[in-house]
């Protein structure tokens, strides 16, 4: 019976899928399968032929394989590897090369014979590439083919660098990279313009010949393409769908990457559910959107025709369900994000008391506060709360080099205008002008340049916070050490990061904390900063009384918004408040027009923010709630 139930739950899935609680658990499981294969081959005196991938996804697998080698004696002497791909052109010594990646993450830490390592050569003359690719295929065939191929998946659905349009029988070859693929790689190269337009990749046909294929994916960002690859029709537009034709493939996912599969996203369509309030709210909102009806107009027939008959029977009549969900959504709306004084707060998202709250807005980058919750920020100040803002990082990697020269020129002219000596400034300026033309992609700036970039963002943040109504002593610059590396890739969180956060919390003793909960942030900084706050609160909990009365609200930034059923506080903005928020964002001039790291969204941040908050208001309107110009959304985090 259990097997039948599983088949029913997964009936939309066209290939085997294993889901783990998090990417670490999944990575360890995949690494153990690779280790078992290596040991099995060793016992037979045979070579294990592995197809390996690069990128963020397999890093945890390689880390576990290194651990098994060092702590459990796993030997790689009988292992032969073939990597999926390499950028073209690309020097093997370049920081962005997959040769560098593989040696940093795996090969330099294990006992593999370097003669058994094969990675496509990005230094070849163009005329030599075709012959090289044929020889690459022949090497694999002469070894009897790949025993195991591990894969990641790009947001275009590419596997290896087999972009949309790739043929299912394609072999190793040179390809042109999709624009989205190059955008996703832009951070590693210090800008999209520096990303190669071509690559050498194993073909889909080559991958298919492997005796076992494991495709891995982590994070919410991969969920949409995973749904297409697993549940969609086979199409050249999504090359990963060709894997549905293989009898030897398995997708290994964490819960976030699997979240849009039918059995997790809309489970009522495939099985009987335990209808807790959150699932009921999600289902009713989904139904209203699916058939384009306000919540209060949903009928029993609507429930029955869309997989929700069980809910109607167990908790109906459906009109009562509709009223309950409508009221829950309505009660998230408040014009008083700090709580409404002298009001019944039993149906409000925030407490009425204390009437004037101490609030901290934690902003990972210097503009996240106004981009993500600028309207609420301004309203909290207008309503008399004791608001502080804490900028967790300097954001100094996200400033254009030419802005540095512009500010240096201003500093020289101003210093000269007041009769001061400009010799030192002039020397620094000349050094910067000499450095920039020779600067390599992602090369670390000099300390002076990093300082200027940090000062630029600091003055912009001060201007934005002052516009929101804060006094200077309520504006805090934390400069958390994990970020201040000068590199795109940051250090791990350290004790000092947590201690600095603890000290600020102890100073303010907030009743409210607002923190960035937008973990789809492509820079990764939001998640790191959120974990630092949680670590600080965890140490203070039980030791300081104020922590017990402190509520933590998550906001999301310019990347993604909370789903409607997740929202616990929605702060409506009038047209005038939207303009005030826009003006606060405009104070961040270095991020205006063309931010250094825009992700895959070409819109300016103020446009993204307004579109996002307008969409949230429209979603509420379509469900039958009041129509507002815009809404900022929050979800409470229980710590």
C-alpha positions as CSV (number, residue, x, y, z in Angstrom):
1,X,0.0,0.0,0.0
2,X,2.8,2.4,0.8
3,X,4.3,1.8,-2.6
4,X,1.0,2.5,-4.3
5,X,0.6,5.7,-2.2
6,X,4.1,6.9,-3.3
7,X,3.3,6.2,-7.0
8,X,0.1,8.2,-6.6
9,X,2.0,11.2,-5.0
10,X,4.7,11.1,-7.7
11,X,2.4,10.5,-10.7
12,X,3.3,13.8,-12.3
13,X,7.1,13.0,-12.0
14,X,8.5,11.4,-15.1
15,X,11.8,10.2,-13.6
16,X,13.0,9.1,-10.1
17,X,13.5,11.9,-7.6
18,X,15.0,11.7,-4.1
19,X,14.5,14.6,-1.7
20,X,16.7,15.3,1.3
21,X,16.1,17.8,4.1
22,X,19.0,20.0,3.1
23,X,21.8,20.1,0.6
24,X,24.4,18.8,3.1
25,X,22.5,15.6,3.7
26,X,22.0,15.2,-0.1
27,X,25.7,15.9,-0.8
28,X,26.8,13.3,1.7
29,X,24.4,10.8,0.2
30,X,25.8,11.3,-3.3
31,X,29.4,11.3,-2.0
32,X,28.7,7.9,-0.3
33,X,27.3,6.5,-3.5
34,X,30.4,7.6,-5.4
35,X,32.6,6.1,-2.6
36,X,30.7,2.8,-2.8
37,X,31.3,2.7,-6.6
38,X,35.0,3.4,-6.2
39,X,35.4,0.7,-3.5
40,X,33.4,-1.8,-5.5
41,X,35.6,-1.3,-8.5
42,X,38.7,-1.5,-6.3
43,X,37.6,-4.9,-5.0
44,X,37.4,-6.1,-8.6
45,X,40.7,-4.6,-9.6
46,X,38.9,-2.3,-12.0
47,X,39.0,1.5,-12.8
48,X,36.1,3.7,-11.7
49,X,35.3,6.1,-14.5
50,X,33.6,9.2,-13.2
51,X,32.0,12.2,-15.0
52,X,32.3,15.3,-12.9
53,X,30.6,18.6,-12.8
54,X,31.6,22.1,-11.6
55,X,29.7,25.0,-10.1
56,X,28.3,25.6,-6.6
57,X,26.1,22.4,-6.6
58,X,28.8,19.7,-6.3
59,X,31.0,21.5,-3.8
60,X,29.5,19.7,-0.9
61,X,29.9,16.3,-2.6
62,X,33.6,17.0,-3.2
63,X,34.1,18.2,0.4
64,X,32.7,14.9,1.6
65,X,34.8,12.9,-0.7
66,X,37.9,14.7,0.6
67,X,36.8,14.0,4.1
68,X,36.3,10.3,3.3
69,X,39.8,10.2,1.8
70,X,41.4,11.8,4.8
71,X,39.4,10.3,7.6
72,X,38.1,7.0,6.2
73,X,41.0,6.0,3.9
74,X,39.1,6.2,0.6
75,X,41.7,6.0,-2.2
76,X,41.2,7.5,-5.6
77,X,44.2,5.6,-7.2
78,X,41.8,3.6,-9.4
79,X,39.7,6.6,-10.4
80,X,39.7,8.2,-13.9
81,X,37.7,11.4,-14.3
82,X,36.2,13.3,-17.2
83,X,34.8,16.8,-16.5
84,X,31.7,17.9,-18.3
85,X,32.9,21.2,-19.6
86,X,35.1,24.3,-19.7
87,X,34.8,27.9,-20.8
88,X,36.4,28.8,-24.1
89,X,38.8,30.4,-24.3
90,X,40.1,29.8,-20.8
91,X,43.6,29.5,-19.3
92,X,43.8,26.6,-16.8
93,X,45.5,29.0,-14.3
94,X,42.6,31.5,-14.4
95,X,40.6,31.8,-11.2
96,X,37.4,31.1,-13.2
97,X,38.7,28.0,-15.0
98,X,37.2,24.6,-14.2
99,X,40.7,23.3,-13.9
100,X,41.3,25.7,-11.0
101,X,37.9,24.8,-9.5
102,X,38.5,21.0,-9.6
103,X,41.9,21.2,-8.1
104,X,40.8,23.6,-5.3
105,X,37.8,21.6,-4.4
106,X,38.9,18.0,-5.0
107,X,42.0,16.9,-6.9
108,X,44.6,18.7,-4.8
109,X,43.3,17.0,-1.6
110,X,43.1,13.4,-2.8
111,X,45.5,10.7,-4.1
112,X,44.3,10.6,-7.7
113,X,46.9,10.1,-10.4
114,X,46.9,13.5,-12.2
115,X,47.3,11.6,-15.5
116,X,43.8,10.2,-14.9
117,X,42.2,13.7,-14.7
118,X,40.6,14.9,-17.9
119,X,39.2,18.5,-18.2
120,X,38.3,20.1,-21.6
121,X,41.2,22.3,-22.8
122,X,40.2,25.9,-23.1
123,X,43.5,27.0,-24.6
124,X,43.2,25.2,-28.0
125,X,43.2,27.0,-31.3
126,X,39.7,27.0,-32.8
127,X,40.8,24.8,-35.6
128,X,41.9,22.1,-33.2
129,X,38.7,22.0,-31.1
130,X,36.7,19.6,-33.3
131,X,39.5,17.0,-33.4
132,X,40.1,17.4,-29.6
133,X,36.4,16.8,-28.9
134,X,36.4,13.6,-31.0
135,X,39.4,12.4,-29.1
136,X,37.7,13.2,-25.7
137,X,34.8,11.0,-26.7
138,X,37.1,8.2,-27.9
139,X,39.0,8.2,-24.6
140,X,35.7,7.7,-22.7
141,X,34.6,4.9,-25.1
142,X,38.0,3.1,-24.8
143,X,37.6,3.0,-21.1
144,X,34.2,1.3,-21.4
145,X,32.2,4.5,-20.9
146,X,31.3,6.5,-17.7
147,X,30.3,4.5,-14.7
148,X,28.7,7.5,-13.1
149,X,28.0,11.0,-14.3
150,X,27.0,13.7,-11.8
151,X,25.2,16.8,-13.1
152,X,24.0,20.2,-11.9
153,X,21.3,22.1,-13.8
154,X,21.3,25.7,-15.0
155,X,18.3,27.9,-14.9
156,X,18.0,27.5,-18.7
157,X,17.7,23.8,-18.1
158,X,21.1,23.1,-19.4
159,X,23.2,20.1,-18.3
160,X,26.8,20.6,-18.8
161,X,26.8,23.5,-21.2
162,X,24.1,21.9,-23.4
163,X,21.9,24.9,-23.8
164,X,18.3,25.1,-25.2
165,X,18.3,23.7,-28.7
166,X,20.9,21.0,-28.1
167,X,20.2,17.7,-29.8
168,X,19.6,14.6,-27.6
169,X,22.3,12.7,-29.5
170,X,24.9,15.5,-29.3
171,X,28.5,14.7,-28.6
172,X,31.4,16.7,-27.1
173,X,31.7,20.0,-29.0
174,X,32.0,23.7,-28.8
175,X,28.8,25.6,-28.0
176,X,27.6,29.2,-27.6
177,X,26.5,30.1,-24.1
178,X,22.9,31.3,-23.5
179,X,22.6,34.9,-22.3
180,X,21.0,33.8,-18.9
181,X,23.9,31.4,-18.4
182,X,26.4,34.2,-18.9
183,X,24.4,36.4,-16.6
184,X,24.5,33.8,-13.8
185,X,28.3,33.5,-14.2
186,X,28.8,37.3,-14.3
187,X,29.7,37.6,-10.6
188,X,32.6,35.1,-10.9
189,X,34.0,37.1,-13.8
190,X,33.5,40.6,-12.4
191,X,30.8,41.4,-14.9
192,X,28.9,39.8,-17.7
193,X,31.1,41.5,-20.3
194,X,34.0,39.3,-19.1
195,X,32.2,36.0,-19.3
196,X,33.3,33.9,-22.4
197,X,30.6,33.5,-25.0
198,X,31.6,29.9,-25.8
199,X,32.5,26.7,-24.0
200,X,33.5,23.1,-24.7
201,X,31.0,20.6,-23.3
202,X,30.2,16.9,-23.3
203,X,27.0,16.4,-25.3
204,X,23.7,15.0,-24.1
205,X,24.4,11.8,-26.0
206,X,27.7,11.4,-24.2
207,X,26.0,11.9,-20.8
208,X,23.3,9.4,-21.8
209,X,25.8,6.6,-22.2
210,X,26.8,6.8,-18.5
211,X,25.7,3.7,-16.6
212,X,24.3,5.9,-13.8
213,X,23.4,9.6,-13.9
214,X,22.7,11.7,-10.8
215,X,21.5,15.3,-11.3
216,X,21.7,17.4,-8.2
217,X,20.0,20.7,-7.4
218,X,19.8,22.9,-4.3
219,X,17.9,26.0,-3.3
220,X,14.6,27.7,-4.2
221,X,16.2,29.4,-7.1
222,X,16.4,26.0,-8.9
223,X,12.8,25.0,-8.1
224,X,11.1,26.3,-11.3
225,X,13.5,24.6,-13.7
226,X,13.4,21.4,-11.7
227,X,9.6,21.3,-12.1
228,X,10.0,21.7,-15.8
229,X,12.7,19.0,-16.0
230,X,10.8,16.5,-13.9
231,X,7.2,17.1,-14.8
232,X,7.3,18.9,-18.1
233,X,7.1,17.6,-21.6
234,X,10.4,16.6,-23.3
235,X,11.6,19.6,-25.2
236,X,14.8,21.0,-26.7
237,X,13.9,24.2,-24.9
238,X,14.8,22.5,-21.6
239,X,17.6,20.1,-22.4
240,X,17.4,18.4,-18.9
241,X,14.0,17.0,-20.0
242,X,15.8,14.6,-22.2
243,X,16.9,12.8,-19.1
244,X,13.3,11.5,-18.8
245,X,14.3,9.1,-21.6
246,X,17.0,7.4,-19.5
247,X,16.5,4.4,-17.3
248,X,19.6,5.1,-15.3
249,X,18.9,8.6,-14.0
250,X,18.0,10.0,-10.6
251,X,17.4,13.6,-9.5
252,X,18.8,14.3,-6.0
253,X,17.2,17.5,-4.5
254,X,17.0,19.4,-1.3
255,X,13.6,20.4,-0.1
256,X,13.9,23.9,-1.5
257,X,14.7,22.7,-5.0
258,X,11.9,20.2,-4.8
259,X,9.4,22.8,-3.5
260,X,7.5,23.4,-6.8
261,X,7.0,19.7,-7.6
262,X,3.3,18.9,-7.5
263,X,3.6,16.6,-4.4
264,X,5.1,19.4,-2.4
265,X,3.6,22.6,-3.9
266,X,-0.1,21.4,-4.4
267,X,-0.2,18.1,-2.6
268,X,-4.1,18.0,-2.6
269,X,-3.9,17.2,-6.3
270,X,-2.1,13.9,-5.7
271,X,-3.0,12.7,-2.2
272,X,-5.2,13.1,0.9
273,X,-3.8,15.8,3.1
274,X,-3.6,16.7,6.8
275,X,-5.3,20.1,6.6
276,X,-3.4,22.3,9.1
277,X,-4.2,26.0,8.8
278,X,-1.2,26.9,6.7
279,X,-2.0,24.2,4.1
280,X,-5.7,25.2,4.0
281,X,-4.8,28.8,3.5
282,X,-2.4,28.0,0.7
283,X,-4.9,25.8,-1.0
284,X,-7.8,28.2,-0.9
285,X,-5.6,31.1,-2.2
286,X,-4.3,28.7,-4.9
287,X,-7.9,27.8,-5.9
288,X,-9.0,31.5,-6.1
289,X,-6.0,32.3,-8.3
290,X,-6.4,29.2,-10.4
291,X,-10.0,30.0,-11.4
292,X,-9.7,33.8,-11.1
293,X,-12.3,34.2,-8.4
294,X,-12.3,36.2,-5.1
295,X,-12.1,33.9,-2.1
296,X,-15.7,34.6,-1.0
297,X,-17.1,33.5,-4.3
298,X,-15.6,30.0,-4.3
299,X,-18.1,27.2,-4.5
300,X,-18.3,23.6,-3.5
301,X,-18.1,22.7,-7.2
302,X,-14.9,24.7,-7.5
303,X,-13.4,22.7,-4.6
304,X,-14.6,19.4,-6.0
305,X,-13.3,20.1,-9.5
306,X,-9.8,21.1,-8.4
307,X,-8.7,18.3,-6.0
308,X,-10.0,19.9,-2.8
309,X,-13.1,17.7,-2.2
310,X,-11.4,16.2,0.9
311,X,-11.1,19.7,2.5
312,X,-14.7,20.5,1.6
313,X,-16.0,17.3,3.3
314,X,-13.8,17.5,6.4
315,X,-14.1,21.2,7.2
316,X,-17.0,22.5,5.1
317,X,-19.4,23.9,4.3
318,X,-17.0,25.7,1.9
319,X,-18.5,29.1,2.5
320,X,-17.3,28.9,6.1
321,X,-13.9,27.9,4.9
322,X,-13.9,30.9,2.6
323,X,-14.9,33.3,5.3
324,X,-12.2,32.0,7.7
325,X,-9.4,32.3,5.1
326,X,-10.7,35.7,3.9
327,X,-10.6,37.0,7.5
328,X,-7.1,35.6,8.1
329,X,-5.8,37.4,5.0
330,X,-7.6,40.6,5.9
331,X,-6.1,40.5,9.4
332,X,-2.6,40.7,7.9
333,X,-3.2,44.2,6.6
334,X,-2.2,47.0,8.9
335,X,-1.2,50.6,8.6
336,X,0.5,50.3,12.0
337,X,3.6,48.1,11.6
338,X,4.7,49.0,15.1
339,X,1.3,48.1,16.5
340,X,-1.7,50.5,16.9
341,X,-1.8,52.2,20.3
342,X,-5.0,51.8,22.4
343,X,-6.5,49.3,20.0
344,X,-7.7,45.7,20.2
345,X,-4.6,43.8,18.9
346,X,-6.1,40.3,19.0
347,X,-6.7,40.4,15.2
348,X,-3.7,42.5,14.3
349,X,-0.3,41.3,13.3
350,X,1.6,43.4,15.8
351,X,1.1,44.1,19.5
352,X,-0.4,47.4,20.7
353,X,2.0,47.6,23.6
354,X,4.4,49.1,24.2
355,X,2.8,52.0,22.2
356,X,6.3,53.3,21.2
357,X,8.6,50.4,20.3
358,X,12.4,50.2,19.9
359,X,12.9,48.8,16.4
360,X,16.1,47.8,14.6
361,X,16.1,47.4,10.8
362,X,19.0,45.2,9.8
363,X,20.1,45.9,6.3
364,X,22.6,43.5,4.8
365,X,23.7,45.9,2.1
366,X,23.5,49.7,2.5
367,X,20.3,50.0,0.4
368,X,18.3,46.9,1.4
369,X,16.4,48.8,4.0
370,X,14.8,51.4,1.7
371,X,14.5,49.0,-1.3
372,X,12.7,46.3,0.7
373,X,10.8,48.1,3.3
374,X,11.3,51.8,2.7
375,X,7.6,52.6,3.1
376,X,7.4,50.7,6.4
377,X,10.6,52.3,7.6
378,X,9.3,55.8,7.0
379,X,5.9,54.9,8.6
380,X,7.6,53.5,11.8
381,X,9.5,56.8,12.2
382,X,6.4,58.9,11.4
383,X,4.4,57.0,14.0
384,X,6.9,57.9,16.7
385,X,8.8,54.6,17.2
386,X,12.4,54.6,18.3
387,X,13.8,53.3,15.0
388,X,17.5,52.3,14.4
389,X,19.0,51.0,11.2
390,X,22.0,48.8,11.1
391,X,24.0,48.3,7.9
392,X,25.6,45.0,8.3
393,X,28.1,45.2,5.4
394,X,29.8,48.0,3.5
395,X,28.6,46.8,0.1
396,X,31.9,48.1,-1.2
397,X,32.2,45.5,-4.0
398,X,29.1,46.9,-5.7
399,X,30.5,50.2,-6.7
400,X,31.8,51.0,-10.2
401,X,35.5,51.9,-10.6
402,X,34.7,55.2,-12.4
403,X,32.7,56.3,-9.4
404,X,35.8,56.1,-7.3
405,X,37.7,58.4,-9.7
406,X,34.8,60.9,-9.7
407,X,34.7,61.1,-5.9
408,X,38.5,61.3,-5.7
409,X,38.4,64.2,-8.2
410,X,35.8,65.9,-6.0
411,X,38.0,65.4,-2.8
412,X,41.0,66.9,-4.6
413,X,39.1,69.9,-5.8
414,X,37.5,70.5,-2.4
415,X,40.8,70.1,-0.5
416,X,42.4,72.5,-2.9
417,X,39.6,75.0,-2.6
418,X,40.2,75.4,1.1
419,X,43.9,75.8,0.7
420,X,45.0,72.4,2.0
421,X,47.8,70.3,0.4
422,X,46.5,67.8,-2.1
423,X,49.7,66.0,-2.8
424,X,48.8,62.8,-1.0
425,X,45.3,62.7,-2.5
426,X,46.7,63.4,-6.0
427,X,49.2,60.5,-5.6
428,X,46.4,58.1,-4.5
429,X,44.3,59.3,-7.4
430,X,47.1,58.6,-9.9
431,X,47.7,55.2,-8.5
432,X,44.1,54.4,-8.9
433,X,44.0,55.6,-12.5
434,X,47.0,53.4,-13.2
435,X,45.5,50.4,-11.5
436,X,42.1,50.3,-13.1
437,X,43.1,49.7,-16.7
438,X,45.2,46.7,-15.7
439,X,42.7,45.3,-13.3
440,X,41.7,41.7,-14.0
441,X,38.2,40.3,-13.6
442,X,37.4,40.0,-9.9
443,X,40.9,41.2,-8.9
444,X,40.9,42.6,-5.4
445,X,41.0,46.3,-5.2
446,X,43.7,48.1,-3.3
447,X,42.7,49.0,0.3
448,X,42.4,52.7,-0.6
449,X,40.0,51.9,-3.4
450,X,37.9,49.6,-1.2
451,X,37.8,52.4,1.4
452,X,36.5,54.9,-1.1
453,X,33.9,52.5,-2.4
454,X,32.8,51.9,1.2
455,X,32.6,55.6,1.9
456,X,30.5,56.2,-1.2
457,X,27.9,53.6,0.0
458,X,28.1,54.9,3.6
459,X,27.2,58.4,2.7
460,X,24.4,57.2,0.5
461,X,23.0,55.1,3.3
462,X,23.2,58.0,5.7
463,X,21.3,60.2,3.2
464,X,18.6,57.6,2.8
465,X,18.2,57.0,6.5
466,X,18.1,60.7,7.2
467,X,15.4,61.1,4.5
468,X,13.4,58.4,6.3
469,X,13.6,60.6,9.4
470,X,16.4,59.1,11.5
471,X,18.9,61.1,13.6
472,X,22.6,60.2,13.0
473,X,23.0,58.4,16.3
474,X,20.4,55.9,15.2
475,X,22.3,55.0,12.1
476,X,24.8,52.1,12.7
477,X,27.5,50.8,10.4
478,X,28.6,47.4,11.5
479,X,31.2,46.5,8.7
480,X,30.9,42.8,9.6
481,X,34.3,41.3,9.1
482,X,33.1,38.3,7.1
483,X,32.3,40.6,4.2
484,X,35.4,42.8,4.3
485,X,37.7,40.6,2.2
486,X,37.8,42.6,-1.0
487,X,36.8,39.4,-2.8
488,X,33.5,38.5,-4.4
489,X,33.6,35.2,-2.4
490,X,33.4,36.1,1.3
491,X,34.9,34.5,4.4
492,X,32.9,32.3,6.7
493,X,31.1,33.8,9.6
494,X,33.4,34.4,12.5
495,X,33.0,35.1,16.2
496,X,33.5,38.8,15.7
497,X,30.5,39.0,13.4
498,X,28.3,37.6,16.1
499,X,29.8,39.7,18.9
500,X,29.3,42.9,17.0
501,X,25.6,42.0,16.5
502,X,25.2,41.1,20.2
503,X,26.7,44.4,21.3
504,X,24.3,46.4,19.1
505,X,21.3,44.3,20.3
506,X,22.3,44.8,23.9
507,X,22.6,48.6,23.3
508,X,19.1,49.0,21.7
509,X,17.2,46.2,23.4
510,X,14.6,46.2,20.6
511,X,11.0,45.0,20.8
512,X,11.0,44.7,17.0
513,X,13.7,43.4,14.6
514,X,13.3,43.6,10.8
515,X,15.8,41.5,8.9
516,X,16.3,40.4,5.3
517,X,14.6,37.1,4.7
518,X,15.2,37.1,0.9
519,X,17.5,34.0,0.7
520,X,17.2,34.0,-3.1
521,X,19.6,36.9,-3.1
522,X,22.1,35.9,-5.7
523,X,25.0,37.4,-3.7
524,X,24.3,35.1,-0.7
525,X,24.9,38.0,1.7
526,X,21.3,38.1,3.0
527,X,21.3,34.5,4.2
528,X,24.7,34.9,5.9
529,X,23.5,38.2,7.7
530,X,20.3,36.5,8.8
531,X,22.2,33.6,10.4
532,X,24.4,36.0,12.2
533,X,21.4,37.7,13.8
534,X,19.9,34.4,14.8
535,X,23.2,33.3,16.3
536,X,23.3,36.5,18.4
537,X,19.7,36.2,19.5
538,X,20.3,32.5,20.4
539,X,23.1,33.5,22.8
540,X,21.1,36.3,24.4
541,X,17.9,34.3,24.8
542,X,17.4,33.3,28.4
543,X,20.0,35.7,29.6
544,X,18.4,39.1,28.9
545,X,14.7,39.7,29.6
546,X,14.0,41.9,26.6
547,X,14.7,39.1,24.2
548,X,11.5,37.3,25.3
549,X,9.5,40.3,24.2
550,X,11.3,40.8,20.9
551,X,9.6,39.9,17.6
552,X,11.6,39.2,14.5
553,X,10.0,40.2,11.2
554,X,11.5,39.1,7.9
555,X,11.2,41.2,4.8
556,X,12.2,40.4,1.2
557,X,14.1,42.6,-1.2
558,X,14.2,43.2,-4.9
559,X,14.5,39.5,-5.8
560,X,11.4,37.6,-4.7
561,X,8.4,38.3,-2.5
562,X,6.7,36.0,0.0
563,X,3.9,33.9,-1.3
564,X,0.5,35.3,-0.3
565,X,-0.3,32.5,2.1
566,X,3.1,33.1,3.9
567,X,2.5,36.8,4.5
568,X,1.7,37.7,8.2
569,X,1.9,41.5,8.0
570,X,1.0,43.5,4.9
571,X,1.7,47.3,5.2
572,X,-0.3,49.2,2.5
573,X,1.3,52.3,0.9
574,X,-0.5,55.2,-0.5
575,X,0.7,56.8,-3.8
576,X,2.4,59.5,-1.9
577,X,4.2,56.9,0.3
578,X,5.4,55.1,-2.8
579,X,7.0,58.3,-4.0
580,X,8.7,58.9,-0.6
581,X,10.1,55.4,-0.7
582,X,11.3,56.0,-4.3
583,X,13.1,59.1,-3.2
584,X,14.8,57.3,-0.4
585,X,16.0,54.7,-2.9
586,X,17.3,57.4,-5.1
587,X,19.7,58.5,-2.4
588,X,21.7,55.5,-3.3
589,X,23.2,57.1,-6.5
590,X,25.9,54.5,-7.0
591,X,23.2,51.8,-7.4
592,X,21.1,53.9,-9.8
593,X,20.7,53.1,-13.5
594,X,23.1,50.1,-13.6
595,X,24.0,48.3,-10.4
596,X,27.3,46.3,-10.6
597,X,25.5,43.0,-9.7
598,X,22.0,43.2,-11.1
599,X,21.4,39.4,-11.2
600,X,19.3,38.4,-14.2
601,X,16.8,41.3,-13.8
602,X,17.7,44.4,-15.9
603,X,15.3,46.7,-14.1
604,X,16.6,49.3,-11.7
605,X,16.1,48.5,-8.1
606,X,13.5,51.2,-7.5
607,X,11.5,49.8,-10.4
608,X,11.8,46.3,-9.1
609,X,10.7,47.4,-5.6
610,X,7.7,49.3,-6.9
611,X,6.6,46.5,-9.3
612,X,7.0,44.0,-6.4
613,X,4.9,46.0,-3.9
614,X,2.3,46.8,-6.6
615,X,2.0,43.1,-7.4
616,X,1.5,42.2,-3.8
617,X,-1.4,44.8,-3.5
618,X,-2.9,43.4,-6.7
619,X,-2.7,39.9,-5.4
620,X,-4.7,40.9,-2.3
621,X,-7.2,42.8,-4.6
622,X,-7.8,39.8,-6.8
623,X,-8.6,37.7,-3.7
624,X,-11.4,40.2,-2.9
625,X,-9.6,42.4,-0.4
626,X,-9.3,46.2,-0.5
627,X,-7.4,47.8,-3.4
628,X,-4.2,49.6,-2.4
629,X,-1.5,51.3,-4.5
630,X,1.2,49.0,-3.0
631,X,2.0,46.7,-0.1
632,X,5.2,45.7,1.7
633,X,5.0,42.2,3.1
634,X,6.5,40.6,6.2
635,X,6.6,37.2,7.8
636,X,7.4,36.6,11.5
637,X,10.3,34.3,12.3
638,X,9.9,32.4,15.6
639,X,13.3,32.1,17.3
